[in-house]
């Protein structure tokens, strides 16, 4: 398995970190892969839990004080990653760590720009009971971004990239849709989408708010303006 850094942005995800780390290192070799937690100074002790895990596993935690936001946390993690191959995923166990090897394998083809764990390709499944308004929000969000990229799940938070291919100084996201920002800003065309089963968060509260939805619209406006 190639060396890789798994980047996980966190805010109040203490209860999910242990199960997440266990599943990650049951799926990838801890001798070649590491987990980088980028925490936005969570008051629930997320960083302390990461330090506990670091006693037995290749886990490193970076705490950002004064900064907030998933997308900017991911960029910070990409800057600090030790490996060239970087997997980005959420901490809430909605993304299956068991799919990481498939993402890494897809990136073994040098022609592939990015590999995404997709909810909207054949074989994928959304394993939760979303109310109608959540499904409509997701659908409309994808439709609004469709002219920017043909990628079906351009809003996925689960993906793999090569750090050397990224110009991190060009990235200027608003909100949390960092994959869309990377695809559009770098004009990535060869994006492989691998089907995943997307689960509901295991613990804690969703970060999807009306404010985040408004930030997504601002983000789209920036991308359309170029």
C-alpha positions in Angstrom: 0.0 0.0 0.0 1.4 3.4 -0.9 2.2 5.9 1.9 -0.7 8.2 2.6 -2.0 10.7 5.1 -5.6 10.6 6.0 -6.8 14.1 6.9 -9.8 14.5 9.2 -11.1 17.9 10.1 -12.9 17.9 13.4 -15.0 20.0 15.7 -16.6 18.3 18.7 -16.0 14.8 17.4 -14.4 13.2 20.5 -16.8 10.3 20.6 -16.2 9.4 17.0 -12.4 9.5 16.9 -11.8 6.1 18.5 -14.1 4.1 16.3 -12.9 6.0 13.3 -9.2 5.4 14.0 -9.8 1.7 14.6 -11.6 1.3 11.3 -9.0 3.3 9.4 -6.1 1.2 10.7 -8.0 -2.0 10.1 -8.2 -0.9 6.5 -4.8 0.5 5.8 -1.3 -0.3 7.1 -0.2 1.8 10.0 3.4 1.3 8.9 2.8 3.4 5.8 -0.3 5.5 6.5 -1.0 8.0 9.2 -4.1 9.9 10.5 -3.8 13.7 10.7 -6.6 15.3 12.8 -7.1 19.0 12.2 -9.2 20.2 15.1 -10.8 23.7 15.4 -10.2 23.9 19.2 -13.1 21.7 20.1 -14.5 22.3 23.6 -15.4 18.6 24.0 -11.8 17.4 24.2 -11.5 16.1 20.7 -7.8 17.0 20.6 -7.1 15.3 23.9 -8.7 12.1 22.6 -6.5 12.3 19.5 -3.5 12.5 21.7 -4.6 9.4 23.6 -4.9 7.5 20.3 -1.4 8.7 19.3 0.1 6.6 22.1 -0.7 3.4 20.1 -1.4 4.5 16.5 0.2 6.9 14.0 -2.1 9.8 14.8 -1.1 13.4 14.9 -3.3 16.3 15.9 -3.1 20.0 14.9 -5.2 22.4 16.8 -6.3 25.6 15.1 -7.2 28.4 17.6 -9.3 31.3 16.3 -9.9 29.6 12.9 -13.1 27.8 12.0 -14.3 25.9 9.0 -14.0 22.5 7.4 -12.6 23.6 4.1 -9.9 25.7 5.6 -9.0 23.0 8.1 -8.6 20.6 5.1 -6.2 23.0 3.4 -4.2 23.3 6.6 -4.0 19.5 6.8 -2.9 19.3 3.1 -0.1 21.8 3.9 1.1 19.8 6.9 0.6 16.2 5.4 3.7 14.0 5.5 2.7 11.9 2.4 2.0 13.1 -1.1 -1.2 11.0 -1.3 -3.8 12.6 0.9 -7.2 11.1 1.7 -9.7 13.6 3.2 -12.8 12.3 5.1 -15.2 13.4 7.8 -14.9 12.3 11.4 -18.5 11.3 11.9 -18.2 7.8 10.4 -20.5 8.7 7.5 -17.7 7.9 5.2 -16.6 4.2 5.3 -12.8 3.9 6.1 -13.0 0.5 4.4 -13.1 2.4 1.0 -9.8 4.1 1.5 -7.7 1.3 -0.2 -9.9 1.7 -3.3 -9.3 5.4 -3.4 -5.5 4.9 -3.1 -5.6 2.2 -5.8 -7.4 4.5 -8.2 -4.7 7.1 -7.7 -2.0 4.6 -8.7 -2.9 5.6 -12.3 -0.9 8.8 -12.9 -3.6 10.0 -15.4 -6.2 10.2 -12.5 -6.4 13.6 -11.0 -8.6 12.8 -8.1 -10.6 9.8 -6.6 -13.9 10.4 -4.9 -16.0 8.3 -2.6 -19.3 8.9 -4.4 -22.9 8.6 -3.2 -24.4 9.0 -6.7 -22.8 6.5 -9.0 -24.1 2.9 -9.7 -23.5 0.7 -6.7 -23.5 3.5 -4.2 -26.1 3.8 -1.4 -27.2 6.4 1.1 -27.9 4.4 4.2 -30.0 6.9 6.2 -33.5 8.2 6.4 -33.1 11.8 5.1 -36.3 13.8 5.3 -37.5 15.2 2.0 -36.1 18.7 2.5 -32.6 17.2 3.1 -32.8 15.2 -0.1 -34.1 18.3 -2.0 -31.2 20.4 -0.6 -28.7 17.9 -1.8 -30.3 17.6 -5.2 -30.5 21.4 -5.8 -27.0 21.9 -4.5 -25.6 19.4 -7.1 -27.7 20.9 -9.9 -26.4 24.4 -9.1 -22.8 23.1 -9.4 -23.4 20.8 -12.4 -22.3 23.4 -15.0 -18.9 23.7 -13.2 -18.0 20.0 -13.4 -19.5 16.7 -14.7 -18.5 14.9 -11.4 -21.7 13.5 -9.9 -20.8 13.9 -6.3 -18.8 17.1 -6.5 -19.8 17.9 -3.0 -18.4 14.8 -1.4 -16.2 15.2 1.6 -14.4 11.9 1.0 -11.6 12.0 -1.6 -8.0 11.4 -2.4 -5.5 13.8 -4.2 -1.8 14.2 -4.7 -0.5 17.1 -2.7 2.1 17.9 -5.4 -0.6 18.5 -7.9 -2.3 21.2 -5.8 -1.7 24.9 -5.7 -3.0 25.4 -2.2 -2.5 29.2 -2.5 -5.2 29.3 -5.2 -7.8 27.7 -3.0 -10.2 30.2 -1.4 -13.3 28.2 -0.3 -16.3 29.5 1.5 -18.0 26.9 3.7 -17.2 23.3 3.5 -17.3 22.1 -0.1 -13.5 21.7 -0.5 -13.7 19.0 -3.1 -15.7 21.2 -5.5 -13.1 24.0 -4.9 -10.2 21.7 -5.7 -11.8 20.3 -8.9 -12.8 23.7 -10.3 -9.8 25.7 -9.4 -7.4 23.0 -10.8 -9.6 22.2 -13.8 -9.4 18.5 -12.9 -11.0 16.4 -15.6 -10.0 12.8 -14.8 -11.9 12.3 -11.6 -12.7 8.7 -10.7 -15.8 8.2 -8.6 -16.0 5.0 -6.5 -19.3 3.9 -5.0 -19.7 4.0 -1.2 -22.4 3.5 1.3 -22.9 6.8 3.0 -24.1 6.4 6.6 -25.7 8.8 9.1 -23.3 10.3 11.6 -22.5 7.9 14.5 -22.5 10.6 17.3 -22.7 14.3 17.8 -24.7 16.9 15.8 -24.7 17.7 12.1 -22.8 20.8 11.0 -25.3 21.5 8.2 -27.1 24.7 9.0 -28.8 27.5 7.1 -25.6 29.5 7.5 -23.6 26.8 5.8 -26.2 26.6 3.0 -25.8 30.4 2.4 -22.0 30.1 2.4 -22.3 27.4 -0.2 -24.2 29.8 -2.4 -21.5 32.4 -1.9 -18.9 29.8 -2.8 -20.7 28.9 -6.0 -20.8 32.6 -6.9 -17.1 32.9 -6.5 -16.5 29.8 -8.7 -18.7 31.0 -11.4 -17.0 34.3 -11.5 -13.6 32.5 -11.8 
